[in-house]
Amino acid sequence: MPWITESGSLDRATLRQQLLEARERFVASPAGPAAHQALGRRLREVLAVLEPQVLGLYWPVRSEFNAPAAWGDDMPALAPGLALPFARRSPPAMVYHRWDGRSPPALADECGIPSTAGAEVVPDVVLVPCVGYSREGYRLGYGGGYFDRWLAAHPGVTAVGVAFAGSEVALEPRAHDHPLTIVVTENEVLAP
C-alpha cells in the first residue's frame, strides 16, 4: 500500500518531502528490518539474472536501502567490478569510480555523499535509489537530476530502481526524466 495516495495534487518538492518522511518512519518501524531483508534478497536475485560486469551501487543516505549492510562481505561476489557514483556540483554531473566493495568509502563527493577515488568506469548495470517510483518505471529522486543526466548519456545501461513498495506514486514524467529498466521493491519486480 502506498504511503502517499494523493500525489496528483502535490508539487514534486512537497511529494518528495512527504515520501522521505514516510520512508524514514517505515524503515524505523517494526516492519522496516524485514522489508530491508526482503528487498536485499529480491535485488540479489535480479542481479544474478542480469550478471553485471560492473555494478554501479550507491552509498545509502536518508533511510535508503543499504546494500553494504544487506550484503556485507558478499558484495564483491555480485559482479566482477563494483563502482560508486561521484557527483560534481558545478557543472552538475556524475561519474562512477571503481570500488572494492570492502573498504568503506574514503572520501565524499561534492554533494557530501561517501564515494571513492578509484578509476572512472561506466557500469553496465546501475542501482538507482528512488524516493518515489511509478509502475511505468519513472522515479522521483532528490531533485538534482544527477541520475537522469547520467542515464541520458549512457542509454545502453540497465537502470535498476531500488525502492520500498510504499513509495509507489503516480508521476507525470517530465522531458528530462528517463524511465528505469526495472524497479525492485521488497514485494515485486516491475519491468515497465
Phi and psi in degrees as a GROMACS rama.xvg file:
@    title "Ramachandran Plot"
@    xaxis  label "Phi"
@    yaxis  label "Psi"
@TYPE xy
-62.7378  146.731  PRO-2
-74.1677  -34.1722  TRP-3
-121.619  126.331  ILE-4
-110.557  -18.6197  THR-5
-105.755  48.8136  GLU-6
-67.8797  -26.0154  SER-7
-61.3244  -26.7723  GLY-8
-96.694  1.30845  SER-9
-106.418  142.302  LEU-10
-73.0542  162.124  ASP-11
-62.6234  -36.277  ARG-12
-64.2096  -43.1509  ALA-13
-67.6785  -43.9438  THR-14
-60.1445  -44.6317  LEU-15
-58.2304  -47.8508  ARG-16
-62.7778  -43.4995  GLN-17
-64.3767  -41.0145  GLN-18
-66.0328  -41.2216  LEU-19
-62.9279  -44.2979  LEU-20
-63.7205  -42.1956  GLU-21
-65.2862  -40.5604  ALA-22
-64.3618  -41.8501  ARG-23
-63.0499  -39.737  GLU-24
-65.0583  -43.3265  ARG-25
-63.4697  -48.1585  PHE-26
-62.1528  -33.0794  VAL-27
-82.2904  -10.2932  ALA-28
-78.3151  169.068  SER-29
-59.0094  -27.2154  PRO-30
-79.1901  -17.5362  ALA-31
-59.0597  -52.3934  GLY-32
-59.9888  -41.1417  PRO-33
-65.2034  -39.9289  ALA-34
-64.3471  -40.5664  ALA-35
-61.5431  -45.0382  HIS-36
-64.7148  -43.6901  GLN-37
-63.8282  -41.1653  ALA-38
-63.1953  -41.7333  LEU-39
-61.2304  -42.6982  GLY-40
-65.6506  -46.5374  ARG-41
-64.5377  -41.8132  ARG-42
-65.6145  -39.6932  LEU-43
-63.277  -38.5865  ARG-44
-62.9806  -42.3226  GLU-45
-63.4514  -43.368  VAL-46
-65.3797  -33.1232  LEU-47
-63.5556  -34.0692  ALA-48
-75.7688  -41.3967  VAL-49
-71.5961  -28.9098  LEU-50
48.2584  60.4238  GLU-51
-63.281  145.902  PRO-52
-86.8367  -40.9969  GLN-53
-130.758  116.912  VAL-54
-99.1915  119.863  LEU-55
-86.1247  112.281  GLY-56
-96.013  -171.865  LEU-57
-144.059  151.018  TYR-58
-86.7423  127.223  TRP-59
-70.0966  139.645  PRO-60
-133.932  157.36  VAL-61
45.4401  55.0013  ARG-62
67.0049  21.7146  SER-63
-68.9238  162.747  GLU-64
-54.6413  132.406  PHE-65
-106.896  91.1357  ASN-66
-59.9302  -45.0678  ALA-67
-58.2576  -37.4427  PRO-68
-73.7687  -37.7845  ALA-69
-71.8685  -39.9655  ALA-70
-107.9  -18.0596  TRP-71
48.076  -131.267  GLY-72
-68.0676  -12.8858  ASP-73
-79.4047  -9.32405  ASP-74
-55.0863  -43.0698  MET-75
-62.3422  -18.6158  PRO-76
-77.7102  -9.22817  ALA-77
-71.6233  -29.3887  LEU-78
-161.941  153.193  ALA-79
-59.2661  -29.1946  PRO-80
-132.988  143.5  GLY-81
-123.495  152.9  LEU-82
-149.107  154.31  ALA-83
-120.842  146.062  LEU-84
-73.0822  152.352  PRO-85
-131.206  115.68  PHE-86
-98.6747  140.248  ALA-87
-113.397  139.697  ARG-88
-80.693  -39.0813  ARG-89
-139.006  112.588  SER-90
-72.5653  153.973  PRO-91
-61.6988  122.45  PRO-92
-159.195  160.375  ALA-93
-139.65  140.743  MET-94
-132.12  168.456  VAL-95
-111.627  140.557  TYR-96
-117.969  138.455  HIS-97
-57.4503  143.2  ARG-98
-139.902  143.01  TRP-99
-80.614  -12.1511  ASP-100
78.367  -3.99618  GLY-101
-111.084  -46.062  ARG-102
-79.8691  134.733  SER-103
-59.0396  144.561  PRO-104
-53.4948  135.563  PRO-105
-92.0162  -11.6601  ALA-106
-142.781  174.137  LEU-107
-118.323  146.857  ALA-108
-77.4987  -175.639  ASP-109
-71.5648  -7.93363  GLU-110
-99.1544  2.36077  CYS-111
85.5966  10.3336  GLY-112
-93.4418  133.675  ILE-113
-55.1018  137.091  PRO-114
-147.749  -165.014  SER-115
-137.758  163.118  THR-116
-102.665  16.8492  ALA-117
-63.3058  176.425  GLY-118
-63.1415  147.078  ALA-119
-70.5508  134.205  GLU-120
-138.298  164.211  VAL-121
-116.783  106.242  VAL-122
-65.589  153.279  PRO-123
-91.5835  -18.8124  ASP-124
-134.02  132.013  VAL-125
-126.199  139.021  VAL-126
-89.1628  128.866  LEU-127
-119.308  115.069  VAL-128
-69.7278  138.486  PRO-129
-116.736  127.468  CYS-130
-73.6858  -41.1896  VAL-131
-145.604  160.841  GLY-132
-147.82  157.694  TYR-133
-113.268  161.093  SER-134
-65.022  -18.3659  ARG-135
-84.2861  -0.827515  GLU-136
92.8961  10.7639  GLY-137
-91.2041  149.91  TYR-138
-122.657  153.73  ARG-139
-109.2  119.945  LEU-140
-104.412  -149.275  GLY-141
-88.1079  -3.44926  TYR-142
100.364  -0.745378  GLY-143
-86.462  -18.5876  GLY-144
77.2044  10.8946  GLY-145
-62.8379  -49.9742  TYR-146
-66.7421  -39.8368  PHE-147
-60.8673  -43.6372  ASP-148
-64.2661  -42.3454  ARG-149
-65.0762  -44.8507  TRP-150
-64.0307  -37.3395  LEU-151
-62.4198  -35.4547  ALA-152
-81.5799  -10.7237  ALA-153
-134.459  67.0451  HIS-154
-65.1105  -18.039  PRO-155
-87.378  -1.99482  GLY-156
-80.3323  140.867  VAL-157
-82.1905  115.777  THR-158
-101.118  115.653  ALA-159
-106.443  107.639  VAL-160
-72.3236  137.483  GLY-161
-119.923  119.96  VAL-162
-152.978  158.642  ALA-163
-86.7089  144.665  PHE-164
-56.6607  -32.707  ALA-165
-67.8284  -10.1094  GLY-166
-92.8474  13.3952  SER-167
-69.9871  131.314  GLU-168
-142.42  164.437  VAL-169
-85.2789  124.833  ALA-170
-125.982  131.913  LEU-171
-89.7149  111.99  GLU-172
-62.6724  144.814  PRO-173
-101.82  167.767  ARG-174
-56.2842  -34.9049  ALA-175
-87.1776  -7.71125  HIS-176
-74.5331  134.015  ASP-177
-114.191  127.413  HIS-178
-67.9224  148.426  PRO-179
-79.2128  153.381  LEU-180
-72.9333  -41.9564  THR-181
-142.902  148.203  ILE-182
-122.142  128.877  VAL-183
-115.716  127.043  VAL-184
-122.4  178.403  THR-185
-67.3659  -18.2546  GLU-186
-103.449  -25.0195  ASN-187
-161.879  168.463  GLU-188
-118.884  121.009  VAL-189
-102.651  132.037  LEU-190
-123.132  83.0097  ALA-191
